[in-house]
Amino acid sequence: MAKTDYKALLEDAKRQRAELDAVIAFAERQLGFASKSNSQTTQPAAIANGTDTEIQPDTFHGKNIFQASEKYLSMVGRPARSTEEITEALGRGGVTASAGSVATILGRDKGGRITRVKRGLWGLKEWYGADQ
């Protein structure tokens, strides 16, 4: 009888939960709502981290794509965010970019604070501990 690797099972479940949370948050934003972290309630135009912080047209003024992405991830917190979500948020905050350029620029970051969690998902290295 095979022994169950509960650590791997738990890590996989957490990864799947993060992906689902990102998809749900994206769909809610497309409808004009963003969910509060770990809550069933929604509110218009709020960032999905439990705060009332909104992205204004000048939120990322004077920042390049990388700097604006880093600021956005810091604002919204975990879970990891999709390239499309980041691109859309940057656009609302004053930085025009395509999803392809955002993915390319974030993928080039080897020593900074942003890490690729998996294809199309990005997070801050501090969210994942020292093993990143």
C-alpha positions in Angstrom: 0.0 0.0 0.0 1.4 3.4 -1.0 2.0 6.0 1.7 0.2 9.3 1.1 2.5 12.4 0.9 0.4 14.8 2.9 2.9 17.6 2.6 2.7 17.5 -1.2 -1.1 17.1 -1.1 -1.4 20.2 1.1 1.0 22.2 -1.1 -1.0 21.2 -4.2 -4.3 22.1 -2.6 -3.0 25.6 -1.6 -1.7 26.2 -5.1 -5.1 25.3 -6.6 -6.9 27.5 -4.1 -4.6 30.4 -5.0 -5.4 29.9 -8.7 -9.1 29.7 -8.1 -9.0 32.8 -5.9 -7.2 34.7 -8.7 -9.8 33.5 -11.3 -12.7 34.5 -9.0 -11.1 37.9 -8.3 -10.6 38.5 -12.0 -14.3 37.7 -12.8 -15.5 39.9 -10.0 -13.5 42.8 -11.2 -14.8 42.3 -14.7 -18.3 42.7 -13.2 -17.2 45.8 -11.3 -16.7 44.1 -7.9 -13.7 42.7 -6.0 -14.0 40.3 -3.2 -12.7 40.9 0.3 -10.1 38.5 1.4 -11.6 35.3 2.9 -15.1 36.7 2.7 -18.3 36.1 0.8 -19.1 39.8 0.6 -18.1 42.1 -2.3 -17.8 45.8 -2.8 -17.3 47.9 -5.9 -13.9 49.1 -7.0 -12.0 47.9 -3.9 -8.8 45.9 -4.0 -9.2 42.3 -3.0 -7.1 42.5 0.2 -9.7 43.6 2.7 -8.9 47.3 2.4 -10.8 50.1 0.8 -7.7 51.0 -1.3 -8.7 51.8 -4.9 -6.6 52.2 -7.9 -6.8 55.8 -9.1 -5.8 56.9 -12.6 -2.5 58.2 -11.2 -1.7 55.4 -8.7 1.3 54.3 -10.7 2.3 57.7 -12.1 6.0 57.9 -12.8 6.6 54.2 -12.4 7.7 51.7 -15.0 5.9 48.4 -15.6 8.0 46.5 -13.1 7.7 49.2 -10.4 4.0 49.5 -10.9 3.5 45.7 -10.8 5.5 45.5 -7.6 3.4 48.3 -6.1 0.2 46.6 -7.2 1.1 43.2 -5.7 2.0 45.0 -2.5 -1.4 46.7 -2.4 -3.5 43.6 -3.1 -1.5 40.9 -1.2 -1.8 37.2 -1.7 -2.9 35.1 -3.5 -0.7 35.2 -6.6 -2.1 37.4 -9.4 -2.4 36.7 -13.1 -0.6 38.6 -15.8 -3.9 39.7 -17.1 -5.1 41.0 -13.7 -1.8 42.9 -13.2 -2.0 44.4 -16.8 -5.6 45.5 -16.2 -4.7 47.1 -12.9 -1.7 48.9 -14.4 -3.9 50.3 -17.1 -6.4 51.7 -14.5 -3.5 53.2 -12.6 -2.0 55.0 -15.5 0.6 52.6 -17.0 -0.3 51.3 -20.5 1.1 47.9 -21.2 0.2 44.6 -22.9 0.0 41.3 -21.1 2.9 40.1 -23.1 5.1 43.0 -22.1 4.1 42.6 -18.5 5.0 38.9 -18.5 8.3 39.5 -20.3 9.4 42.3 -17.9 8.3 40.4 -14.8 10.0 37.2 -16.1 13.3 39.0 -16.4 13.4 39.9 -12.8 16.0 37.6 -11.2 17.1 39.5 -8.1 14.1 41.6 -7.2 10.9 41.1 -5.2 8.6 39.5 -7.8 8.6 35.8 -8.5 6.8 33.7 -11.1 4.6 31.3 -9.1 3.7 29.3 -12.2 2.9 30.2 -15.8 0.9 33.4 -15.8 0.9 33.9 -12.0 3.0 36.3 -10.1 3.6 37.2 -6.5 6.1 38.8 -4.1 8.9 36.6 -3.0 8.2 37.6 0.6 4.9 35.7 0.4 6.7 32.4 -0.2 9.5 32.4 2.3 13.2 32.1 1.9 13.0 29.2 -0.6 12.4 31.5 -3.5 
